[in-house]
Amino acid sequence: DIKRSHEPEKRRHELPIALIGVVIAGVVLIFLIFNFVFKGG
């Protein structure tokens, strides 16, 4: 029962980490695009 209680918590923590990773990747990509546009312009 104790192990089963900890499993949902682990899953709940995995989702935000993946979401944060996608958000960071998107922000970095946007930053690189803006940097390229400003350097090119």
C-alpha positions as CSV (number, residue, x, y, z in Angstrom):
1,D,0.0,0.0,0.0
2,I,2.8,2.4,0.9
3,K,4.6,1.7,-2.4
4,R,1.4,2.2,-4.4
5,S,0.9,5.6,-2.6
6,H,4.4,6.7,-3.8
7,E,3.9,5.6,-7.4
8,P,1.3,8.4,-8.3
9,E,3.6,11.0,-6.7
10,K,6.5,9.9,-8.9
11,R,4.3,10.0,-12.0
12,R,3.1,13.4,-11.0
13,H,6.7,14.7,-10.8
14,E,7.7,13.2,-14.1
15,L,5.1,15.1,-16.1
16,P,6.1,18.7,-15.0
17,I,9.8,17.9,-15.6
18,A,9.0,16.8,-19.2
19,L,6.8,19.8,-19.7
20,I,9.5,22.2,-18.3
21,G,12.1,20.6,-20.7
22,V,9.8,21.2,-23.7
23,V,9.2,24.8,-22.5
24,I,12.9,25.4,-22.0
25,A,13.7,24.0,-25.4
26,G,11.0,26.3,-27.0
27,V,12.4,29.3,-25.2
28,V,16.0,28.5,-26.2
29,L,14.8,28.0,-29.8
30,I,12.9,31.3,-29.8
31,F,15.9,33.1,-28.2
32,L,18.3,31.7,-31.0
33,I,15.8,32.7,-33.7
34,F,15.5,36.2,-32.3
35,N,19.3,36.4,-31.9
36,F,19.8,35.3,-35.5
37,V,17.1,37.8,-36.7
38,F,18.7,40.7,-34.8
39,K,22.2,39.8,-36.0
40,G,21.0,39.4,-39.6
41,G,19.0,42.7,-39.4
